[in-house]
Amino acid sequence: MILCICGLRRLMQLRVHYRNNWNPYFLLFAQSVILLFVFFTSFVLWSEILLTNEANIVKEFQLKTEGTPKEIHNCSLELYCDCNTTQGCPYHDWELFSVDYQEMIKKLKIFVYPENDNSSPLARIFLPHPNLMDPKIGNYFSEHAFKIALVDSSLVTANPEEAHFFYMPFSINVMRNHPHVHSESAISKFVANYVTRISSRLPFWNASGGADHFFVCCHSVGRDAASLHFGLRNNAIQITCSSNYFQRLFSAHKDIALPQIWPRPHDESLNPPNARNKLAFFAGRVQNSAIRQELLNLWVNDTSFSIFSGPPSFPYEEGFRTSKYCLHVKGYEVNTARVMDAIHFGCIPVLISNYYDLPFANVLDWSKFSIIVNQRDIALLKHILTSVSEQMYTSLYRNLVMVRKHFRWHTVPVDYDAFYMTVYELWRRRGLLRIRTL
C-alpha cells in the first residue's frame, strides 16, 4: 500500500513537470484529433439510426397488414367474417357490431324538424334535392344523399317525444349557392338564427342543450357554420366530410366523419389484381398542398407511378381501374372524394393525410383494406408499397371488395350502406352529455 502511494506521487510530479514544458500547439492538435474522432463516430451511429428507422417503418407496416394467411382465406366475399377468429377481417368485431346494429334498426328514431313555409325563397335550403344525379352536386353528394335516404327510411318519427335524435335539415351546400345566403358569415348567421328559432318554438333543444341534435354538411364552409352559436358549436353533433382532428370546430368524441362520395353507378365491374399494371395513381392540384408538391417532386418521373399535377392524360377513372394503389394526399382539407373513388374502383387507398378521422373507423379496421402513410414518410412511399407481398395485397383487395357496400348511397336505404353506417355512428353517441353555459 505504501509503495502504491509513493508511485502515484511520483507520477503526479512527472505529469506537472512535463505539462510545464508542453508546446501549446501540441495540445491544440490533440484536442482536434479528439473532436474529429467524436464527429466520425457520431456520423456512423446516426447513419445506422436512420437505416434502422427506415427498416422499422417498413416492418411496422408489414406487421399491421400481414395477418395470418391461412385465416385470411377463410373469409368469403359474400359472408362477413368473425373478427375474433379471423385476422384478415376488415371489421374490428363483426359479431359485436352486427348485434348492436340490429338493435339500432329496431329502436332508433329520428325526428326531422319541419319547415312549414314552402313558399319562402329560402325553403329549398331545407328540402331534399330534386335531382341527386345533378353533376353540380359533385363533391357534396353525401350531404344530399343522407337527407333523401333519411326521409325514405323507417327511422323517421313524427312523434318527437320518442326520438333519440333531432335532425336540423338545412343544407350548407344549397346555402353556398343561394343568392341571399352564400357568404361564410351569412351562413353562420343563418344557422345561428335557425337554432335560436327552433329552441324558442319547441322544447327539445333546451331539454338537452342540443346534445341530441345534428346537422349534415360536406362543404368545407360548413366547418364554421356553427361558430356563432355556443350550443351548436359545443353540443350538437356535426356529421361532416371535413373530419380533421386539428379543425377547431370538429370534436372526434361527438362529431361524425361522413364519407365524401362522388355520384357514380353501383354496377362497376372491378379489374382483378393481375390486370392492374401501374403501381400507384394520383391526379390533382398541387398549388394548395406542400405534401402534394413533395409527392410530385419525388415520383413524377418514376414510370411505375402515374402522378399528375391536374387532370391525367387519360380518362380519370382509368387511373383507378389500372393501378394497384391510389393515393389520397392531403390538399386544402384532409378529405377528398379520391378515397371513396379508390374503394369504388377496387384500388387500394393509400392515405397520406395526417389527422384525418376516417369514416366508420369504430367499426372498420382501415389497416386491413388500405395503407396509411405518415406525411413525413412520403420519401419511403415506393419502398413501402413494393414491400407488400402478393399474399398481403390479395388480402387487402379481398377486404376492400367486402367493405365497398358500406360506401354506397341509395335513395331508399339498404342494410349496411353508407346511410345506415352513418346513423349507426349516431346510435353510438346516444346519451352524450352537453356542455353547460356559465
N, C-alpha and C positions, 0 to 999 in steps of 0.2 A: 504493500500500500504506500509506504514512504517513497519507494523507488518510482512509482507511478506519478506521485505528486511532483517529485523533483523533475521527472521527464516532461511533464506538462508545462512547468515553469520555464524550462529551457526552450521549449518550442515557442512559447509566447514571446520570450526575449528575442529569439531569432526572427519571428514574424515582424516585430516592431523595428528591428534593425534593417531588414530588407525593405519594408514598406517605406522607410525614410529615403531609400536610395532608388525607388522605382521611378521610371520615366512616366510622366502623366499621359503621354501618347500611347504607351503600352496599356495603361488602364482603360483608355477610351476604346482601343482596339478590342480588348477583352469583352467590354460591355456590348460592342457592336456584334461580336460573334454570338453572344448570348441572345440578343434581340433577333438576329437572323434565324437562329435555331428555333426560338419560340414561334416566330412567324411561319416558318416552314411546317412545323408540327401542327399548328392551328389550321393551316390551309389543307393539309392532308385529312385531318379529323373532320373539317367542315364538308369536304367533298364526300367523305364516307357518309356523313349525316344526310346530305342531300340525296344521295343514291338510295340510302335506306328509306328515307321518307317517300320517295317515288315508288319503291317496291311495296311499301306498306299501304300506300293509297290503292294500288292495283290489287294487292292481296285482300284489303278490306272490301273492295268492290266485289271480288270473286266470292268471298265468304257470304256477302249479302245476297247474291243472285244464284249461287250454285245449287243449293238444295241437295236432296238425295235423288239421284237419277232413277232408281228403282221405284221410289214412291211417286215421282213426277208422272211416270207412265200409267199410274193407276187413275189419274184424272181423266174424266171424259169431257169432251167439248159440249155435250148435251146435258150432262149432270153436274151439279155443284159438288165441290169437294168438302170433305170433313177436314177442316184446318187443324184439328187436334192430332190427326194422324198423317196428314199429307203436307210435307214441307213445300211442295210445288204449288199449293193452292193460293190464288190471289186474294183470299179473304183472311182477315185476322182470326176470325172464329165464325165460320159459316153457320154452325148449329145455333150459337147464341144469337146471332143476327136474325136468322130466319124465324126463330121463336118470337123475338121481340117485334119483328116486322109484322107477323100475323096478328099480334095483339094490337099493333097500331091500326091495321086495316079494320079491325072490329070496333075500336074505341075512338080513334081520333076524330075530332070535329073542329071545323074552322068556320068562323063567321066572317063574311065579307061585308065591309061597310058599304051600304048602298049610296048611290049618288042619284038623287031623285030628279034633279033638274037637267034632263037630257037636251033641253033647248039652249042651254048655256053654251057660249063659244068655247068654254073650257071643258065641256062634257067629255070630249074624246080622250082627255088625259086619263080618265078613269075607266073607259070602255075597252073591251078586248079589241085587238087589232083586227080589222076586217079581212086581211089577206096575209096569212103567215108566210107565204112564199114570195112576198114582195121583196125584190132584190135590194131595196133601200134599207131593209131591216138589217141585213148582213150580220155584223158582229153583235148586234143587240137582240138577236133571235131568241135567246134563252129567256130574256125578260118578258117577252110577249108570249112565248110558248108556255111558260109557267101559268100565266093568268088564264089562258084558254083551257089548259088541262085542268086547272083547279075548278073552274066553273062547271066543267063537264064530269067532275068526279063525284063519288058518293061521300066525300069527306065534308062537303059544304053543308052547313046547317043554317036554317032560317031562325033558329032559336038561340040568341046569344048567351042565354043562361047555361046552355050545355056545352058551349065552345071551350076548347083548350087554348085556342089561339084566335087572334083577330087580324085579318088581312086588310091593310090600307092599300087600295088598288091603284094609286097614282103611278104613272109611268114617267120615269126620268127621260127616257128616250123620246117620248112624244113631246114632253115639255121642251126639250132641247131644240126641237124643230117647230115649236109653236110660235107664231108671230107675237103673241102677248107675253109669253113666258119662255125665254130662251137663254138668257144670260145666267151665269152661275149664281150671281147674287139674287136675281129674280126667282130662280128655282128654290133657293134656300128659304127665301121669304114666303113663297107659296106653300112649301111643305110645312113650315113652322105655323103658318096661319091655319092650314088644314088640320093639324093636330090640335091646335087650340079650339077649333070649331067642333071637332068630334068629341073632345073631352068636356066641353060645356053642354053639349046636347044629350050625350049618353054617359052612363056612369062607369063604363067598362074600363076606359083608360085610367081613370082615377083609382079604380079598385086595385090595380096592380102597379100603378105608376108607369104603365106602358111596357112592363116586362113580358107580357104575353101578346104583344102586338108586333107585327113585322111588315116590312116592305121589301120589294124586289127591284134590283137595278143591275144592269150590265153595262151602263155607260160610265166612263171614267169620271164624269161630272158628278155622278151620284155619290161619290165618296165624301163630298162636302155638303150634300143635300140636308143632312141632319144637324149641321153646325150651329144653327140659330135656336135650337130647342133643346133644353137640358135633358128632359126625359127621353126624347127621341134619340139623342146622341149617346146617352149612357145606359138606357134601359131597354129600349126597343131592339128587336133583332133585325139586323141588316143581312139580307140574302144577296150577295154581291159577287160579280165576276172578279172584281179588284180586291182579292183576298190576300192582302200583304201584311205580314206581321209588323212591318215598320210604318204602315199607313196609320196616321194619328187617330183616325176615327173608325178603325177596324179592331175589334176585340175578339180574339180567337175563341175565348171561352163562351161567348154568347152569339157572335155573328157566324154566318154560314157561307162557305165557298160554293158559288154557283158555277157549274161548268160552262165555259164560253163556247157555244156550238154554232157552227155555220149551218144554215139550212141546206141539207143535202138529202137525196133519196136514200132509203134504207136498204135497197136491194143491191148494194155494192158487192160484187164478187171479188174476193181477195186473191192477190198474187201469192203463191206459196213462197216460202223462204228461198228455194232454189231458183226462182225466177227474178230475184232481186240482185242485180249485178253491181249496184253502187253501194259503197259503204255508208254514206250519210248525205242528207239533203237539207239545205236551208236556203230560203229566199226571203228577203225582207229589207226594209230600210235600215241603214246603219247610222243615220245622222243623229238620232236621239239616244244612242246607246254606245258607251265606251266598250262594253264587253262584246257587242256585235262587231265593232270595228277591229277589236283584237282577233276575233274569230276570222274575219276576212283577211287580216294581215298574215295570220298563221297558215291558213289552209286553202286560200282561194286558188292557188296554183297546184294543189295536190290533186292528181287525176282520180284518186279514189273517192274524193269528196265532190259533191255538186253544191257549191257555195255561190250565191248570187246576191249582189247588192241591188235590190229591186227585183222586178219580175224576171223569172228564168227565161232561157232561150227556147224552152219547150213548154207545153201546157202544164200549168201549176200542179194539177192532180197527178201528172205522170211522175213527178219527183217523189211523191208519196208511194206510188204503186211500184216503182222500180228500185227503191232504196231499202236497205236493211234497217237503218236508223234515221229518224227525222228529228232535227234539232229544234228545241224550243229555247230560244235565247232571250233573256230579258231585254225589253225595249223601254218605252216610256213607263209601262206598267209591268208587273211581274207576270201577268197573264196575257195570253193571246189565244186565238182560235186554233193555232198550229197544233197544240196538244191534242185536242179532240179530232182535228183533221187526221193526225197520225193514227189515232185509235180507229177512226172510221175506215181508213185505207189499209189497216193491218201493218203499219210501220211502227217499230218500237220507238216510243218517245224518249228522247234524251233531254232531260230537264236541266238547263243551265240558267237558273233563276233563283238566287238566294231569297229566303224569306217568303216563298210562295206557299200559302196554306192550301194544299191540294184538295180538290173536291172529293168528298166521301172518304177522307183519309181515316176516319174512325172505323170504317167497315172494310175498305180495300187496302191491301198491302201493296203500295205502288212499287216497291222494290222487286216485286215478282212479275211485273209486266212493263217496267220502264227502267231507265238508268238515270240516276241522279248524280250530277257532277257539280261540285262547288265551283263557283266562278273563278276562284283563284287557281284552279287546276286545269284551266282550259288548254294550257300548253301540253298537257298529258292526254288530251282527248283521243287522239288516234291510238295511242298506246293502250288506253282503257278499252276502247271499242274492239281493237284487234285481239285483245287478251280474252275476249269472250269465246268460249269453246262452242262448237256446233251443238253440243248437248245443252249447254246453258241457253243458247239462242233459241233452240227449239222449245224449251220450257217457257221462256219469255213470250214467244209467239203464241203458244197454246193458251197461256193465261190471258194474253191480250184479246184473243178471239172470244174467250169466255166472258170478259168484262164489257165487251162492246155494247151489249144491250142496256147497260146502265147509263150510257151516254147518248141515248136517243130520246127525242121528244115525240109524243103522239098527241093529236088533238083530243082523242079520248084515251086517257092514260092506260098503260099496260103494266102489269106487275113487274116490279124491279126496274122500270125505266127511269129516265132522268127525273121525271116528276116525283115518282114515289121515293126515289133515293133522296131527293131534296127534302120532302116532307118528313122522311124518316129522321133526318138531321134535326128538324123542328121537334119531332116527337122526343128525341133525346134531351131536348132543352126544356121540357115541361117542368114547371116548378122552380125556375130560376128566380132569384130574389132581385129586387130593384135597388138602385142607389137613391137614398132619400136626399131631398134638398135641405139645406141648412136654414 
